[in-house]
Amino acid sequence: MAQVLEFKLPDLGEGLTEAEIVRWLVEVGDVVAIDQPVVEVETAKAMVEVPCPYGGVVTARFGEEGSELPVGAPLLTVAVGATDASSSGSDGAAAEEPSGGSGNVLVGYGTGAPAARRRRIRPERVRANAAPATVPASAPAPVPAAASALAPAPVPAGDVNGQANGQVNGRQGPVAVVSPLVRRLARQHDIDLRRLTGSGPDGLILRVDVDSAIRHAGEATEAETRPAAEPVAAEAPTVHGGAAAPAAERIPLRGVRGAVADKLSRSRSEIPDATCWVDADATELMAARATMNAASGPSGGPKVSVLALLARICTAALARYPELNSTVDTAAREIVRLPGVHLGFAAQTERGLVVPVVRDAHTRNAESIGAEIARLTELARTGKLSPAQLTGGTFTLNNYGVFGVDGSTPIINHPEAAMLGVGRIMPKPWVHNGELAVRQVVQLSLTFDHRVCDGGTAGGFLRYVADCVEQPAVLLRTL
């Protein structure tokens, strides 16, 4: 006897309350195994594959690709026991644990042991090799995969925004809404979904349709409350030749872009920041790096990057000026100096700006820091960073020189207290040993929280960093 179980979007941790569906990995009618990834979602911090704790036949999916779902909203339903035992990954595991599943869907990012991606199996193939299972009449029956994208989700009777029967846009039938988020948005703004015509396939009502109805309702309310003597604009603006002006493009602030916007806005509103900067002769640092990499030989391990050397200089500077490795507890009105350095570094990806964190950077040498930066950068480029790898930083290093610019005034990565910015290293005229020479020059800028220290401390930190850049041997005193 099959049992239909509902799998809801789990709590993804780190204070996240919603996620956007990027890509479905299964279709209605597919057979899934316990802990098999079924959907790829994007949170404000990372791209995550969500595994299903049940094994069986997928009977319904909730939410389209590109839609947002709140934590706790249904993702899909699975008919457990509708397939043979071999498809569950263990002898009858799906049938023996219908209510608990694997128990491996953690708060965070999936299961304890990621299962290998399994090939989709159609119900027809299962029925050819095993006796058909009996599904209760009350359970949703599996439907062909081709119809899954167009089939509206079942809704409770009597719900104005999900009515099962009655007139819908002048015709009988169910309201064509798949996304729970769309229904919730309509309820919040008193939009009757029965009066909307969807712009999706076969009249499917999408979020854009509800947003349009909300805007029209607002414009109608404004027109009703405007004084009668005031003229009401009824025509769209025109340009030369009578053609309508193109509408402005609206880009939702969500996912990584929305998280960055929120964090930067909070930083600017809460932190009284100040910036100081200095030019430094990096010729000796570049020569020291070349010597290190030459000494390692052609097969002596990974090369040491300039960013790794600057990161090691930062950890040495923070040991001398711990005020800048701190945060401010505004509720308690206290400065909290942190015991270890978790060094964040800004990385630009196709999904936007992210800041991976090198844990315990104060315990690592330049080679170890460089290897960890390379590993995290590759994860960032492929969108595989977990939320844990993007949080918990205590100080950030921002190398904007890769964009070919010399200087910047960085915005502090809240709730940290400082960020060091590094411009491009390029040949410039420089006075060296009393003579004009061409040297490799870099501009360093430090933005700091003026609540944790005064300009003397910030200037001392930046000057020490510049001294190490100009004379790498200065670091030997602290090693």
C-alpha positions as CSV (number, residue, x, y, z in Angstrom):
1,M,0.0,0.0,0.0
2,A,1.6,3.3,-1.1
3,Q,1.6,6.3,1.2
4,V,1.9,9.8,-0.2
5,L,4.3,12.0,1.8
6,E,4.9,15.7,1.4
7,F,8.5,17.0,1.4
8,K,8.8,20.6,2.4
9,L,11.6,23.1,1.8
10,P,13.9,22.5,4.8
11,D,15.4,25.2,7.0
12,L,18.7,26.0,5.1
13,G,20.3,27.7,8.2
14,E,22.1,31.0,8.7
15,G,18.9,32.9,9.2
16,L,17.6,32.2,5.6
17,T,13.8,32.2,5.2
18,E,13.3,31.5,1.5
19,A,15.0,30.1,-1.6
20,E,14.6,30.4,-5.3
21,I,14.1,27.3,-7.5
22,V,16.9,27.3,-10.0
23,R,16.4,23.8,-11.6
24,W,14.3,20.8,-11.0
25,L,16.3,17.6,-11.1
26,V,13.2,15.3,-11.2
27,E,9.8,15.3,-12.9
28,V,6.4,14.1,-11.9
29,G,6.3,10.4,-12.5
30,D,10.0,9.9,-11.8
31,V,11.2,7.3,-9.3
32,V,13.5,8.8,-6.7
33,A,15.7,7.1,-4.1
34,I,16.2,8.1,-0.5
35,D,18.6,11.1,-0.3
36,Q,18.6,11.7,-4.1
37,P,18.9,15.4,-4.9
38,V,15.5,16.5,-6.4
39,V,15.9,20.3,-6.8
40,E,18.6,22.9,-7.0
41,V,17.8,26.1,-5.2
42,E,19.6,29.4,-4.7
43,T,19.6,31.1,-1.3
44,A,21.0,34.5,-0.4
45,K,24.3,32.8,0.3
46,A,24.8,29.8,-2.0
47,M,23.5,27.3,-4.6
48,V,22.3,24.2,-2.9
49,E,21.1,20.8,-4.1
50,V,18.2,19.6,-1.8
51,P,17.9,15.8,-1.3
52,C,14.6,14.1,-0.6
53,P,14.4,11.9,2.5
54,Y,11.8,9.6,0.9
55,G,12.0,7.0,-1.8
56,G,9.2,6.5,-4.2
57,V,7.3,8.0,-7.2
58,V,7.1,11.8,-7.5
59,T,3.4,12.7,-7.7
60,A,3.5,16.5,-7.6
61,R,6.0,19.4,-7.8
62,F,5.3,22.8,-6.3
63,G,6.9,25.9,-7.7
64,E,8.3,26.8,-11.1
65,E,12.0,27.4,-11.9
66,G,12.7,31.0,-11.1
67,S,10.0,31.2,-8.3
68,E,10.8,31.8,-4.6
69,L,9.5,29.6,-1.9
70,P,9.5,30.3,1.9
71,V,11.0,27.7,4.2
72,G,8.3,25.2,5.1
73,A,6.5,25.4,1.8
74,P,5.8,22.1,0.0
75,L,8.4,21.2,-2.6
76,L,7.0,17.9,-3.9
77,T,5.0,14.8,-2.9
78,V,6.2,11.3,-3.1
79,A,4.2,8.0,-3.2
80,V,6.3,5.8,-0.9
81,G,5.9,2.1,-1.6
82,A,4.8,2.7,-5.2
83,T,8.0,1.2,-6.6
84,D,10.0,-2.0,-5.9
85,A,12.5,-2.2,-3.1
86,S,15.6,-2.0,-5.4
87,S,14.8,1.6,-6.4
88,S,15.0,2.9,-2.8
89,G,18.7,2.1,-2.5
90,S,18.2,-0.4,0.4
91,D,16.0,-3.5,1.0
92,G,12.6,-2.0,1.5
93,A,13.9,1.1,3.3
94,A,11.3,3.4,1.8
95,A,8.4,1.1,2.9
96,E,9.8,0.5,6.3
97,E,10.3,4.2,7.2
98,P,7.5,6.0,5.4
99,S,7.3,8.8,8.0
100,G,10.9,9.4,8.8
101,G,12.7,8.9,5.6
102,S,16.5,8.9,5.8
103,G,16.6,11.5,8.5
104,N,19.6,13.1,6.8
105,V,18.1,16.4,5.6
106,L,20.1,18.7,7.9
107,V,19.6,22.3,8.8
108,G,22.0,23.7,6.2
109,Y,22.9,22.0,3.0
110,G,21.6,18.6,2.5
111,T,22.5,15.1,3.8
112,G,25.3,13.8,5.7
113,A,26.6,11.6,2.8
114,P,25.8,13.0,-0.6
115,A,24.3,10.3,-2.8
116,A,25.4,9.8,-6.4
117,R,23.1,11.2,-9.0
118,R,20.8,8.5,-10.2
119,R,19.4,8.0,-13.6
120,R,15.7,8.8,-13.8
121,I,13.4,5.7,-14.0
122,R,10.0,5.9,-15.5
123,P,7.1,4.2,-13.9
124,E,6.5,2.1,-17.1
125,R,9.9,0.5,-16.6
126,V,9.2,-0.3,-13.0
127,R,5.8,-1.9,-13.8
128,A,7.5,-4.0,-16.5
129,N,9.8,-5.6,-13.8
130,A,7.6,-5.6,-10.7
131,A,4.0,-6.1,-9.7
132,P,2.0,-2.8,-9.6
133,A,1.6,-1.3,-6.2
134,T,-1.8,-0.3,-4.9
135,V,-2.3,3.5,-4.3
136,P,-5.1,4.6,-2.0
137,A,-7.9,6.5,-3.6
138,S,-7.1,9.5,-1.4
139,A,-3.5,9.8,-2.6
140,P,-2.6,11.7,-5.8
141,A,-1.9,9.3,-8.6
142,P,1.3,9.6,-10.6
143,V,0.8,11.6,-13.8
144,P,2.9,11.6,-17.0
145,A,6.0,13.7,-16.8
146,A,5.0,15.7,-19.9
147,A,1.9,17.0,-18.1
148,S,3.6,17.9,-14.8
149,A,4.7,21.4,-15.9
150,L,1.1,22.4,-16.9
151,A,-0.9,20.7,-14.2
152,P,-2.2,23.1,-11.5
153,A,-1.4,22.2,-7.9
154,P,-4.3,20.8,-5.9
155,V,-5.9,23.4,-3.6
156,P,-8.3,23.2,-0.7
157,A,-12.0,23.8,-1.4
158,G,-13.3,27.2,-0.4
159,D,-10.0,29.0,-0.8
160,V,-10.7,32.2,-2.8
161,N,-7.1,32.1,-4.2
162,G,-7.1,28.4,-4.9
163,Q,-10.7,27.5,-5.4
164,A,-11.2,24.0,-6.8
165,N,-14.5,24.5,-8.5
166,G,-16.6,27.4,-10.0
167,Q,-16.2,30.0,-12.6
168,V,-12.5,30.8,-13.4
169,N,-12.0,33.6,-15.9
170,G,-15.5,32.9,-17.3
171,R,-15.0,29.1,-17.5
172,Q,-15.3,26.1,-15.3
173,G,-12.2,24.5,-13.9
174,P,-9.4,24.8,-11.3
175,V,-7.4,28.0,-10.8
176,A,-4.2,27.4,-12.8
177,V,-1.7,28.2,-10.1
178,V,1.3,26.0,-9.2
179,S,3.4,28.2,-6.9
180,P,2.4,28.5,-3.2
181,L,4.3,31.9,-3.2
182,V,1.9,33.2,-5.9
183,R,-1.1,32.2,-3.8
184,R,0.3,33.8,-0.7
185,L,1.2,37.0,-2.6
186,A,-2.4,37.2,-4.0
187,R,-3.9,36.7,-0.5
188,Q,-1.7,39.4,1.0
189,H,-3.0,42.0,-1.6
190,D,-6.6,40.8,-1.8
191,I,-6.2,39.7,-5.4
192,D,-8.9,37.2,-6.6
193,L,-7.0,34.7,-8.7
194,R,-10.2,33.6,-10.4
195,R,-10.3,36.9,-12.2
196,L,-6.8,36.7,-13.6
197,T,-5.7,35.3,-17.0
198,G,-2.3,33.7,-16.7
199,S,0.5,34.4,-19.1
200,G,2.1,31.0,-18.6
201,P,1.5,27.8,-20.6
202,D,-2.2,26.9,-20.9
203,G,-3.1,30.0,-18.8
204,L,-0.8,29.2,-15.9
205,I,-0.9,32.1,-13.5
206,L,2.7,33.3,-12.7
207,R,4.0,35.8,-10.2
208,V,4.3,38.5,-12.9
209,D,0.6,38.2,-13.4
210,V,-0.1,38.8,-9.7
211,D,2.4,41.7,-9.6
212,S,0.7,43.3,-12.6
213,A,-2.7,43.0,-10.9
214,I,-1.3,44.5,-7.7
215,R,0.0,47.5,-9.7
216,H,-3.3,48.0,-11.5
217,A,-5.2,47.8,-8.2
218,G,-2.9,50.5,-6.7
219,E,-3.4,52.7,-9.8
220,A,-7.2,52.3,-9.6
221,T,-7.2,53.2,-5.9
222,E,-5.0,56.3,-6.5
223,A,-7.3,57.4,-9.4
224,E,-10.4,57.1,-7.2
225,T,-8.9,59.2,-4.4
226,R,-7.5,61.9,-6.6
227,P,-9.5,65.2,-6.7
228,A,-11.9,65.5,-9.6
229,A,-10.2,68.8,-10.8
230,E,-6.8,67.1,-11.1
231,P,-6.2,65.7,-14.6
232,V,-5.5,62.0,-14.8
233,A,-2.8,60.8,-17.2
234,A,-4.2,58.1,-19.4
235,E,-1.6,57.7,-22.1
236,A,1.9,56.3,-22.1
237,P,4.7,58.7,-22.7
238,T,5.8,59.1,-26.3
239,V,9.0,59.8,-28.1
240,H,9.7,61.4,-31.6
241,G,7.6,59.8,-34.2
242,G,4.7,58.9,-31.8
243,A,6.3,55.5,-30.7
244,A,5.9,54.6,-27.1
245,A,9.0,55.0,-24.9
246,P,10.5,51.6,-23.8
247,A,9.6,50.6,-20.3
248,A,12.4,50.7,-17.7
249,E,13.8,47.3,-16.9
250,R,13.2,46.1,-13.3
251,I,15.6,43.6,-11.8
252,P,14.5,41.9,-8.6
253,L,17.0,42.3,-5.7
254,R,17.0,38.7,-4.5
255,G,19.4,35.8,-4.0
256,V,23.1,36.8,-3.8
257,R,22.4,40.2,-5.3
258,G,19.8,40.9,-2.6
259,A,22.0,39.7,0.2
260,V,24.8,41.9,-0.9
261,A,22.5,44.9,-1.2
262,D,21.1,44.3,2.4
263,K,24.6,43.9,3.9
264,L,26.0,47.0,2.2
265,S,23.1,49.1,3.2
266,R,23.3,48.0,6.8
267,S,27.0,48.7,6.8
268,R,26.5,52.2,5.6
269,S,23.7,52.9,8.0
270,E,25.3,51.4,11.1
271,I,29.1,51.8,10.8
272,P,30.8,55.2,11.0
273,D,33.6,54.4,8.6
274,A,36.6,56.3,7.6
275,T,39.3,55.5,4.9
276,C,43.0,56.1,4.7
277,W,45.4,55.1,1.9
278,V,49.0,55.0,1.0
279,D,51.1,54.2,-2.1
280,A,53.8,51.5,-1.6
281,D,56.7,50.2,-3.7
282,A,55.9,46.6,-4.3
283,T,59.1,45.8,-6.3
284,E,60.7,43.8,-3.5
285,L,57.5,41.9,-2.8
286,M,57.3,40.8,-6.4
287,A,60.9,39.8,-6.4
288,A,60.4,37.8,-3.2
289,R,57.4,36.0,-4.7
290,A,59.4,35.2,-7.9
291,T,62.2,33.7,-5.7
292,M,59.8,31.6,-3.7
293,N,58.1,30.1,-6.8
294,A,61.5,29.5,-8.5
295,A,62.7,27.6,-5.4
296,S,59.7,25.3,-5.5
297,G,60.8,24.0,-8.9
298,P,58.6,22.8,-11.8
299,S,56.9,20.1,-9.6
300,G,57.5,21.6,-6.2
301,G,53.8,22.4,-5.5
302,P,51.4,25.3,-6.2
303,K,52.8,28.8,-6.8
304,V,52.4,31.5,-4.2
305,S,50.1,34.2,-5.4
306,V,50.4,37.9,-4.6
307,L,47.0,37.7,-2.8
308,A,48.4,35.0,-0.6
309,L,51.4,37.1,0.4
310,L,49.1,40.1,1.1
311,A,46.8,37.9,3.2
312,R,49.8,36.7,5.3
313,I,50.9,40.3,5.7
314,C,47.3,41.1,7.0
315,T,47.4,38.4,9.6
316,A,50.7,39.7,10.9
317,A,49.4,43.2,11.0
318,L,46.2,42.2,12.9
319,A,48.4,40.5,15.5
320,R,50.0,43.9,16.1
321,Y,46.7,45.8,15.9
322,P,44.0,43.5,17.2
323,E,41.5,46.4,17.4
324,L,40.8,45.9,13.7
325,N,39.9,42.2,14.2
326,S,36.8,43.0,16.2
327,T,33.1,43.7,15.9
328,V,30.7,46.0,17.8
329,D,27.9,44.7,19.9
330,T,25.5,47.7,19.6
331,A,22.9,46.2,22.0
332,A,25.5,45.8,24.8
333,R,27.5,48.9,23.7
334,E,30.7,46.8,23.7
335,I,33.6,46.2,21.3
336,V,34.3,42.5,21.0
337,R,37.9,41.6,20.1
338,L,38.0,38.3,18.3
339,P,40.6,35.7,19.2
340,G,41.2,34.3,15.7
341,V,41.5,35.7,12.2
342,H,39.0,34.3,9.7
343,L,40.1,36.1,6.6
344,G,37.5,36.9,3.9
345,F,38.5,37.8,0.4
346,A,36.2,39.3,-2.3
347,A,35.6,37.2,-5.3
348,Q,33.6,38.2,-8.4
349,T,31.5,35.4,-9.9
350,E,28.8,35.2,-12.5
351,R,26.3,35.2,-9.7
352,G,27.7,38.4,-8.2
353,L,30.2,39.4,-5.5
354,V,30.8,36.8,-2.8
355,V,33.3,36.7,0.1
356,P,34.6,33.2,0.9
357,V,36.3,32.9,4.3
358,V,39.7,31.3,5.0
359,R,39.3,29.9,8.5
360,D,42.0,30.4,11.1
361,A,44.2,32.3,8.7
362,H,46.4,33.4,11.6
363,T,47.7,29.8,11.9
364,R,48.6,29.4,8.2
365,N,51.7,30.4,6.2
366,A,51.5,32.0,2.8
367,E,51.5,28.7,0.9
368,S,48.6,27.3,3.0
369,I,46.6,30.5,2.7
370,G,47.2,30.5,-1.1
371,A,46.0,26.9,-1.4
372,E,42.8,27.6,0.5
373,I,42.1,30.8,-1.5
374,A,42.5,28.8,-4.7
375,R,40.1,26.0,-3.5
376,L,37.4,28.5,-2.3
377,T,37.7,30.5,-5.5
378,E,37.0,27.4,-7.6
379,L,34.0,26.6,-5.5
380,A,32.8,30.2,-5.9
381,R,33.1,30.0,-9.7
382,T,31.0,26.8,-9.9
383,G,28.4,28.1,-7.4
384,K,29.2,25.3,-4.9
385,L,30.1,27.4,-1.8
386,S,28.1,26.5,1.2
387,P,26.7,29.2,3.5
388,A,29.2,28.2,6.2
389,Q,32.0,29.0,3.8
390,L,30.6,32.5,3.2
391,T,30.0,33.6,6.8
392,G,32.0,34.1,10.0
393,G,34.7,36.4,8.6
394,T,36.5,38.8,10.9
395,F,38.5,40.9,8.4
396,T,38.3,41.2,4.6
397,L,40.9,41.6,1.9
398,N,39.6,43.1,-1.3
399,N,41.9,42.9,-4.4
400,Y,40.2,45.3,-6.9
401,G,43.4,45.6,-8.8
402,V,42.2,42.6,-10.9
403,F,39.7,45.1,-12.5
404,G,42.6,47.4,-13.6
405,V,41.9,50.1,-11.1
406,D,44.3,51.9,-8.7
407,G,42.2,52.9,-5.8
408,S,38.9,52.5,-4.0
409,T,37.0,53.3,-0.7
410,P,35.7,49.9,0.3
411,I,32.5,49.4,2.2
412,I,33.1,47.3,5.3
413,N,31.7,43.8,5.3
414,H,29.2,44.1,8.2
415,P,29.7,43.2,11.0
416,E,33.4,43.3,10.6
417,A,35.4,46.4,11.6
418,A,37.8,46.9,8.7
419,M,38.7,46.0,5.1
420,L,42.0,46.4,3.2
421,G,41.7,47.3,-0.4
422,V,44.5,46.6,-2.9
423,G,44.8,48.3,-6.3
424,R,46.7,47.1,-9.4
425,I,50.5,46.8,-9.2
426,M,52.0,48.6,-12.2
427,P,55.3,50.4,-13.2
428,K,55.4,54.0,-12.1
429,P,58.1,56.6,-11.6
430,W,59.3,56.4,-8.0
431,V,62.2,58.0,-5.9
432,H,64.3,55.0,-4.9
433,N,67.6,55.5,-3.0
434,G,67.5,59.2,-3.8
435,E,67.1,58.7,-7.5
436,L,64.1,58.6,-9.9
437,A,63.5,55.1,-11.0
438,V,60.6,52.9,-12.5
439,R,59.2,50.8,-9.7
440,Q,56.2,48.4,-9.2
441,V,53.8,50.6,-7.2
442,V,50.5,49.7,-5.6
443,Q,47.9,51.7,-3.7
444,L,46.6,50.3,-0.4
445,S,43.4,51.6,1.2
446,L,42.0,50.8,4.6
447,T,38.4,51.4,5.6
448,F,37.8,51.0,9.3
449,D,35.0,51.4,11.9
450,H,35.9,54.5,13.8
451,R,34.1,53.2,16.9
452,V,36.8,50.5,17.4
453,C,39.8,52.6,17.0
454,D,41.1,56.1,16.1
455,G,43.1,57.2,13.1
456,G,46.4,56.5,14.9
457,T,45.7,52.8,15.1
458,A,44.4,52.6,11.5
459,G,47.4,54.5,10.2
460,G,49.8,52.3,12.2
461,F,48.1,49.2,10.7
462,L,48.3,50.5,7.1
463,R,51.9,51.7,7.5
464,Y,53.0,48.3,8.8
465,V,51.3,46.6,5.8
466,A,53.0,49.0,3.4
467,D,56.4,48.4,5.1
468,C,56.0,44.7,4.6
469,V,55.1,45.2,1.0
470,E,58.2,47.4,0.5
471,Q,60.5,45.3,2.6
472,P,59.2,41.7,2.9
473,A,62.1,41.0,5.4
474,V,60.1,43.0,8.0
475,L,57.8,39.9,8.3
476,L,60.7,37.8,9.5
477,R,60.5,39.6,12.9
478,T,57.0,38.1,13.5
479,L,57.5,34.6,12.0
